[in-house]
């Protein structure tokens, strides 16, 4: 079986397992404990924090370890928006009560914004995207208000792979003095995390070869951040709870490995991806590429196949030995068409025919994807003919 759903999750790398294993066995201390076992765990945690900060272009004190990308997004959006409102309310009236995002974000971002709107009365502006999934930085600038607390958007989209012009967007937010949060869950390992101009970055370990349940929010320490979890004051009072030392080491190791491979892997996989896209479009007349044709993640190729069912095509592909997905794993099983594809202006019936192929750094150099493209053509033909 060939696994082609790396955007959903990746296998844990052997080097990561080796690095974290001692902290699940003999070095099991609680880093808050004031004895030698706890102090050894605290030192390992500090080292992991420094290593993650280096890749993210942040300071060690900016690193908050979380349980994954969803928690990191929630902490960034709720924490920064509410933190700004509480901080400035003590200084003057007219505290920030407005957040800017886009309609194609991951559910963790959209649901966090909905929460701010529903529970705390924030106004949410969802800046539209074009047919390729790109947001215009000028539209972001036009959406900003005197009471804007935060701009939050995905560095790269999890369904269609479109990569935003984050440098231009960061220039807009910096000029206005408004924090920018980037959901970098899909970008990590493919795009640079350092030098984006963002004030906060969310990363999930299981997208880059660390275990599920590991993640990080890198957020500038100068920004007021209201915690989601209260208790013992760990993570500089920004996330209480006994730290997952083994998970932090796993994430740091996976992130360093992914960063070391990034330039070579991105160039190699991009070329293979483009050849695969061309072969599918040539072999399947009804196939349409979704997302930007050039500004896309190296490992992502997503299509619609009009006149089929995306789920039926996936079943045919799996019968032929290839596992992929119809989009975000977080929306799997939903009967509704993808909100991302609808925001691109794709007809709902066509949106339900979507299939996404996502590759890892280990994608081979030969004709590995030729067999996948042939299987796609055969699967679409089988579904259309009803055989």
C-alpha positions as CSV (number, residue, x, y, z in Angstrom):
1,X,0.0,0.0,0.0
2,X,1.4,3.4,-1.0
3,X,0.6,6.2,1.4
4,X,-0.1,9.6,-0.2
5,X,-1.8,11.5,2.6
6,X,1.2,13.2,4.4
7,X,-0.8,16.4,4.9
8,X,-3.0,14.4,7.3
9,X,-0.2,12.8,9.3
10,X,3.3,11.4,8.8
11,X,5.0,8.3,10.2
12,X,7.3,9.0,13.2
13,X,10.9,9.1,12.0
14,X,13.3,6.6,13.6
15,X,15.7,9.4,14.6
16,X,12.8,11.0,16.5
17,X,11.9,7.8,18.3
18,X,15.5,7.3,19.3
19,X,15.8,10.9,20.7
20,X,12.6,10.8,22.7
21,X,12.8,7.2,24.1
22,X,15.1,8.0,27.0
23,X,12.6,10.6,28.3
24,X,9.8,8.0,28.3
25,X,11.9,5.5,30.3
26,X,14.9,6.3,32.6
27,X,14.8,10.2,32.2
28,X,11.1,10.5,33.1
29,X,11.3,13.4,35.6
30,X,8.8,16.2,36.0
31,X,10.6,19.4,34.9
32,X,8.9,21.4,37.6
33,X,10.4,19.1,40.4
34,X,13.3,20.5,42.4
35,X,15.5,17.5,42.5
36,X,18.1,16.0,40.2
37,X,15.7,13.9,38.2
38,X,13.4,16.9,37.6
39,X,16.3,19.2,36.9
40,X,17.6,16.8,34.2
41,X,14.2,16.9,32.5
42,X,14.0,20.7,32.8
43,X,17.4,21.0,31.1
44,X,16.3,18.7,28.2
45,X,13.1,20.8,27.9
46,X,15.2,24.0,27.7
47,X,17.4,22.5,25.1
48,X,14.4,21.5,23.0
49,X,13.0,25.0,23.3
50,X,16.2,26.5,22.1
51,X,16.3,24.2,19.1
52,X,12.8,25.0,18.0
53,X,13.3,28.7,18.5
54,X,16.4,28.5,16.2
55,X,14.3,27.0,13.3
56,X,11.4,29.4,13.9
57,X,13.6,32.5,14.0
58,X,12.4,33.3,17.5
59,X,13.8,33.5,21.1
60,X,13.6,30.5,23.4
61,X,11.3,32.3,25.6
62,X,8.8,32.7,22.7
63,X,8.3,29.0,22.4
64,X,5.2,27.4,24.0
65,X,4.9,23.7,23.6
66,X,1.3,22.5,22.9
67,X,-0.6,19.3,22.2
68,X,-0.6,20.0,18.5
69,X,-1.6,22.5,15.8
70,X,-5.2,22.9,16.9
71,X,-4.2,23.9,20.4
72,X,-1.5,26.2,19.0
73,X,-4.0,27.9,16.7
74,X,-6.6,28.3,19.5
75,X,-4.0,29.7,21.9
76,X,-2.7,32.1,19.2
77,X,-6.1,33.4,18.1
78,X,-8.0,33.5,21.4
79,X,-4.9,34.3,23.5
80,X,-3.6,37.2,21.4
81,X,-7.1,38.7,20.6
82,X,-8.3,38.6,24.2
83,X,-4.9,39.4,25.6
84,X,-4.8,42.6,23.5
85,X,-8.3,43.6,24.5
86,X,-7.6,43.1,28.2
87,X,-4.2,44.8,28.0
88,X,-5.4,47.9,26.2
89,X,-8.7,48.1,28.1
90,X,-6.6,49.1,31.1
91,X,-4.9,51.9,29.2
92,X,-7.7,53.5,27.2
93,X,-11.1,53.0,25.8
94,X,-11.7,51.5,22.3
95,X,-9.8,48.3,23.0
96,X,-9.3,45.9,20.1
97,X,-12.4,43.8,19.3
98,X,-11.8,42.9,15.6
99,X,-9.9,40.0,13.9
100,X,-9.1,39.5,10.3
101,X,-8.9,36.1,8.6
102,X,-9.9,34.4,5.4
103,X,-12.7,31.9,4.5
104,X,-10.3,29.1,3.5
105,X,-8.6,28.5,6.9
106,X,-8.3,25.3,8.8
107,X,-11.3,24.6,11.1
108,X,-9.1,25.3,14.2
109,X,-8.7,28.9,12.9
110,X,-12.3,29.4,11.8
111,X,-13.8,27.9,14.9
112,X,-11.6,30.0,17.1
113,X,-12.7,33.1,15.3
114,X,-16.3,32.0,15.6
115,X,-15.8,31.6,19.4
116,X,-14.4,35.1,19.7
117,X,-17.4,36.4,17.8
118,X,-20.1,34.3,19.6
119,X,-18.8,34.5,23.2
120,X,-16.7,37.7,23.4
121,X,-18.5,39.9,20.8
122,X,-15.5,40.3,18.5
123,X,-16.1,41.4,14.9
124,X,-14.6,39.0,12.4
125,X,-13.7,40.1,8.8
126,X,-13.1,37.2,6.4
127,X,-11.1,38.6,3.5
128,X,-12.0,36.8,0.3
129,X,-9.6,34.8,-1.8
130,X,-9.3,34.5,-5.6
131,X,-10.0,31.4,-7.6
132,X,-6.5,30.0,-6.8
133,X,-6.9,30.6,-3.1
134,X,-4.7,33.6,-2.8
135,X,-5.5,36.6,-0.6
136,X,-4.6,40.0,-1.8
137,X,-2.4,41.8,0.7
138,X,-4.1,45.1,-0.3
139,X,-7.4,43.5,0.7
140,X,-5.9,42.7,4.1
141,X,-4.8,46.3,4.4
142,X,-8.3,47.5,3.5
143,X,-9.9,45.2,6.2
144,X,-7.8,46.6,9.1
145,X,-9.5,48.9,11.6
146,X,-8.4,51.0,14.5
147,X,-9.7,48.2,16.8
148,X,-8.1,45.3,15.0
149,X,-6.4,43.0,17.4
150,X,-5.0,40.3,15.1
151,X,-4.6,39.1,11.6
152,X,-4.6,35.2,11.3
153,X,-4.2,33.1,8.2
154,X,-2.6,30.0,6.9
155,X,0.9,30.2,5.5
156,X,-0.1,27.4,3.1
157,X,-3.5,25.8,2.7
158,X,-4.0,22.3,4.0
159,X,-6.4,21.2,1.2
160,X,-5.2,22.9,-2.0
161,X,-1.6,23.8,-1.0
162,X,-1.7,27.4,-2.1
163,X,1.1,29.4,-0.4
164,X,0.3,33.0,0.6
165,X,2.5,36.0,0.0
166,X,3.2,36.2,3.7
167,X,6.1,38.7,3.3
168,X,3.7,41.2,1.8
169,X,1.0,40.5,4.3
170,X,3.5,40.8,7.2
171,X,4.6,44.2,5.8
172,X,1.0,45.4,5.9
173,X,0.4,44.2,9.5
174,X,3.7,45.6,10.7
175,X,3.0,49.0,9.2
176,X,-0.3,49.0,11.1
177,X,1.2,47.7,14.3
178,X,-1.1,44.7,14.4
179,X,0.1,41.2,15.3
180,X,0.2,38.5,12.5
181,X,-0.4,34.9,13.3
182,X,0.5,32.3,10.6
183,X,-0.9,28.8,10.8
184,X,2.3,27.1,9.6
185,X,1.2,23.5,10.2
186,X,1.4,22.5,6.5
187,X,4.3,24.9,5.7
188,X,6.7,23.4,8.2
189,X,9.3,21.2,6.5
190,X,8.6,22.7,3.1
191,X,8.8,26.5,3.5
192,X,11.1,28.7,5.7
193,X,9.7,29.4,9.2
194,X,12.3,32.0,10.0
195,X,12.1,35.5,8.4
196,X,8.3,35.4,7.6
197,X,7.7,38.6,9.6
198,X,5.0,36.8,11.6
199,X,4.5,37.5,15.3
200,X,3.2,34.0,16.0
201,X,3.6,30.6,14.2
202,X,1.7,27.4,14.8
203,X,3.4,24.0,14.1
204,X,2.2,20.4,14.5
205,X,4.7,17.7,15.2
206,X,2.9,14.9,13.4
207,X,3.1,16.7,10.1
208,X,6.9,16.5,10.1
209,X,7.7,13.1,11.6
210,X,7.1,13.6,15.3
211,X,4.3,11.8,17.2
212,X,0.7,13.0,17.2
213,X,-0.1,15.1,20.2
214,X,3.0,17.3,19.9
215,X,3.0,20.9,18.7
216,X,4.3,24.4,19.3
217,X,3.1,28.0,19.3
218,X,6.1,30.4,18.7
219,X,4.8,33.8,19.8
220,X,6.7,37.0,20.5
221,X,7.1,37.3,24.3
222,X,6.3,41.1,24.1
223,X,2.7,40.3,23.1
224,X,0.0,39.9,25.8
225,X,-1.3,36.4,25.6
226,X,-4.2,35.2,27.6
227,X,-3.7,31.4,28.4
228,X,-6.3,28.8,27.6
229,X,-5.1,26.5,30.4
230,X,-4.7,27.7,33.9
231,X,-2.9,26.0,36.8
232,X,0.7,25.7,37.7
233,X,2.1,28.5,35.5
234,X,4.3,26.4,33.2
235,X,5.5,27.7,29.9
236,X,6.0,31.2,31.4
237,X,2.3,31.3,32.6
238,X,1.1,30.8,29.0
239,X,0.2,27.1,29.2
240,X,-0.2,25.4,32.5
241,X,0.2,21.7,32.9
242,X,3.2,19.3,33.3
243,X,5.2,19.6,30.2
244,X,5.5,16.7,27.7
245,X,9.3,16.5,27.7
246,X,9.6,13.5,25.4
247,X,7.2,15.2,23.0
248,X,9.1,18.5,23.0
249,X,12.3,16.6,22.2
250,X,10.6,14.7,19.5
251,X,9.2,17.9,17.9
252,X,12.6,19.7,18.1
253,X,14.4,16.7,16.5
254,X,11.8,16.3,13.7
255,X,11.8,20.1,13.1
256,X,15.6,20.2,12.8
257,X,15.7,17.2,10.5
258,X,12.9,18.6,8.3
259,X,14.7,22.0,8.1
260,X,18.0,20.4,7.2
261,X,16.3,18.6,4.3
262,X,14.0,21.3,3.3
263,X,15.7,23.0,0.3
264,X,16.7,19.8,-1.4
265,X,13.4,18.0,-0.7
266,X,11.3,21.0,-1.8
267,X,13.1,21.3,-5.2
268,X,13.0,17.5,-5.8
269,X,9.4,16.9,-4.8
270,X,8.2,20.0,-6.6
271,X,9.5,18.7,-9.9
272,X,8.0,15.3,-9.3
273,X,4.7,16.8,-8.3
274,X,4.5,19.0,-11.4
275,X,5.1,15.9,-13.6
276,X,2.4,14.1,-11.8
277,X,-0.1,17.0,-12.2
278,X,0.6,17.1,-15.9
279,X,0.2,13.4,-16.3
280,X,-3.2,13.4,-14.4
281,X,-4.5,16.4,-16.4
282,X,-3.5,14.7,-19.6
283,X,-5.0,11.3,-18.7
284,X,-8.3,12.5,-17.2
285,X,-10.1,15.0,-19.4
286,X,-12.5,16.1,-16.5
287,X,-9.6,16.7,-14.0
288,X,-9.1,20.2,-12.8
289,X,-6.2,21.3,-10.6
290,X,-7.3,23.2,-7.5
291,X,-5.2,25.8,-5.9
292,X,-2.5,28.0,-7.4
293,X,-0.6,26.3,-10.2
294,X,2.8,27.7,-9.1
295,X,2.5,29.1,-5.5
296,X,1.8,25.7,-3.9
297,X,3.4,23.4,-1.4
298,X,5.9,21.1,-3.0
299,X,4.1,18.0,-1.8
300,X,0.5,18.8,-2.6
301,X,-1.5,18.1,-5.8
302,X,-5.3,18.4,-5.5
303,X,-7.9,17.9,-8.2
304,X,-11.6,17.8,-8.8
305,X,-13.0,15.1,-11.1
306,X,-16.4,16.3,-12.4
307,X,-19.0,13.6,-12.9
308,X,-17.6,11.4,-10.1
309,X,-17.8,11.1,-6.4
310,X,-14.5,11.9,-4.6
311,X,-15.1,9.2,-2.0
312,X,-15.8,6.6,-4.7
313,X,-12.5,7.6,-6.5
314,X,-10.6,7.2,-3.2
315,X,-12.1,3.7,-2.7
316,X,-11.0,2.7,-6.2
317,X,-7.5,4.1,-5.6
318,X,-7.2,2.2,-2.3
319,X,-8.4,-1.0,-4.1
320,X,-5.4,-0.4,-6.4
321,X,-3.0,0.1,-3.5
322,X,-2.9,3.9,-3.1
323,X,-4.2,5.8,0.0
324,X,-5.0,9.5,-0.4
325,X,-7.8,11.8,0.8
326,X,-10.6,14.1,-0.2
327,X,-9.2,17.0,1.8
328,X,-8.7,17.9,5.4
329,X,-8.6,14.9,7.7
330,X,-10.5,17.0,10.3
331,X,-13.5,17.2,8.0
332,X,-13.4,13.5,7.0
333,X,-16.9,11.9,7.0
334,X,-18.7,15.2,6.4
335,X,-21.4,15.2,3.7
336,X,-20.8,18.9,3.1
337,X,-18.6,20.2,0.3
338,X,-15.2,21.7,1.3
339,X,-15.5,25.2,2.6
340,X,-12.2,25.9,0.9
341,X,-13.3,24.9,-2.5
342,X,-16.6,26.8,-2.2
343,X,-14.6,29.9,-1.3
344,X,-12.7,29.5,-4.5
345,X,-16.0,29.7,-6.4
346,X,-16.1,26.0,-7.3
347,X,-19.7,24.6,-7.7
348,X,-20.7,22.5,-4.6
349,X,-21.4,19.4,-6.7
350,X,-17.9,19.6,-8.3
351,X,-16.3,20.3,-4.9
352,X,-17.6,17.0,-3.7
353,X,-15.4,15.2,-6.3
354,X,-12.2,16.5,-4.8
355,X,-9.2,14.2,-4.2
356,X,-5.9,15.4,-2.6
357,X,-2.5,13.7,-3.0
358,X,0.2,14.8,-0.5
359,X,3.8,13.5,-0.5
360,X,6.6,13.4,2.0
361,X,10.3,14.2,1.8
362,X,10.9,10.5,1.0
363,X,9.3,10.7,-2.4
364,X,11.6,8.8,-4.8
365,X,13.4,10.3,-7.7
366,X,12.2,7.8,-10.4
367,X,8.9,7.3,-12.0
368,X,7.2,6.5,-8.7
369,X,4.2,8.8,-9.4
370,X,3.6,7.5,-12.9
371,X,1.9,4.4,-11.4
372,X,-0.2,6.7,-9.2
373,X,-1.3,8.8,-12.2
374,X,-2.3,5.7,-14.1
375,X,-4.3,4.5,-11.1
376,X,-6.0,7.8,-10.9
377,X,-7.1,7.6,-14.5
378,X,-8.3,4.0,-14.1
379,X,-10.2,4.8,-10.9
380,X,-11.9,7.9,-12.4
381,X,-12.9,5.8,-15.4
382,X,-14.2,3.0,-13.2
383,X,-16.3,5.4,-11.2
384,X,-17.7,7.2,-14.2
385,X,-18.6,3.9,-15.9
386,X,-20.1,2.4,-12.7
387,X,-17.9,-0.7,-12.9
